[in-house]
Amino acid sequence: MGVSTYFFMVDVGTGLGPVLLGWLVGATSYRTMYAVSAILVALAAVLYHLVHGRRPRGAGEFTGEVLDGERWPGQDGRRQP
């Protein structure tokens, strides 16, 4: 589900981005288009940080730490049966 959502949004951005930014260039200037694009990237980074960036590592997440004296399968470099 996550991969299909990602590629859907890539397709939407590839399809609508040039149309919307081309309209913006025609109505204003390239300087304004690049400024608006930079603001959108900054807002996306803030949104990503709010959604994904502040979550502390908790139980159930793989950290690579030793659990009960054993490592996760495949962590010691040996082939698994």
matplotlib code that plots the C-alpha trace (Angstrom):
import matplotlib.pyplot as plt

x = [0.0, 2.8, 4.7, 1.6, 0.8, 4.3, 4.3, 0.8, 2.0, 5.1, 2.8, 0.6, 3.6, 5.1, 1.8, 0.6, 3.8, 4.9, 1.4, 0.9, 4.5, 4.3, 1.1, 2.9, 5.9, 3.5, 1.6, 4.7, 8.3, 10.9, 12.1, 8.6, 8.2, 11.5, 10.5, 7.2, 8.9, 11.4, 8.6, 6.7, 9.8, 10.3, 6.7, 7.0, 10.1, 8.3, 5.3, 7.5, 9.3, 6.0, 4.6, 7.8, 10.7, 9.8, 8.9, 11.3, 12.5, 10.3, 9.4, 9.0, 11.3, 14.5, 17.5, 20.1, 20.6, 21.3, 18.1, 18.4, 22.0, 21.2, 21.3, 18.7, 19.0, 21.6, 23.4, 26.4, 27.3, 26.6, 24.2, 20.8, 19.6]
y = [0.0, 2.4, 1.8, 2.3, 5.5, 6.8, 6.1, 7.5, 10.8, 10.7, 10.4, 13.3, 15.5, 14.7, 15.4, 18.4, 20.1, 21.4, 22.6, 24.5, 25.8, 26.8, 28.7, 30.4, 31.4, 32.8, 34.8, 36.0, 35.1, 32.4, 34.0, 33.6, 30.0, 29.0, 30.8, 29.0, 25.7, 26.3, 27.1, 23.9, 21.8, 23.4, 22.8, 19.2, 18.7, 20.2, 17.9, 14.9, 15.7, 16.2, 12.9, 10.7, 12.5, 12.8, 9.2, 7.7, 4.1, 1.9, -1.7, -3.7, -1.6, -3.3, -1.6, -4.4, -4.7, -8.0, -9.6, -12.2, -12.9, -13.7, -11.7, -11.6, -14.3, -13.3, -10.8, -12.9, -13.4, -17.1, -18.7, -19.6, -23.3]
z = [0.0, 0.9, -2.3, -4.5, -2.7, -3.2, -6.9, -7.3, -5.7, -8.0, -11.0, -9.7, -9.1, -12.5, -14.2, -12.4, -11.3, -14.7, -15.5, -12.2, -12.1, -15.8, -15.1, -12.2, -14.4, -17.0, -14.3, -12.4, -12.9, -12.5, -9.3, -7.8, -9.1, -7.4, -4.2, -4.1, -4.8, -2.0, 0.4, -0.6, 0.0, 3.4, 4.4, 3.2, 5.4, 8.4, 7.8, 7.5, 10.7, 12.6, 11.3, 11.3, 12.8, 16.5, 17.2, 19.8, 19.3, 21.3, 21.8, 18.6, 16.5, 15.2, 16.7, 16.2, 20.0, 21.7, 23.0, 25.7, 24.8, 21.2, 18.1, 15.4, 12.7, 10.1, 12.4, 13.1, 9.4, 9.3, 6.8, 8.2, 7.8]

ax = plt.figure().add_subplot(projection="3d")
ax.plot(x, y, z, "-o")
ax.set_aspect("equal")
plt.show()
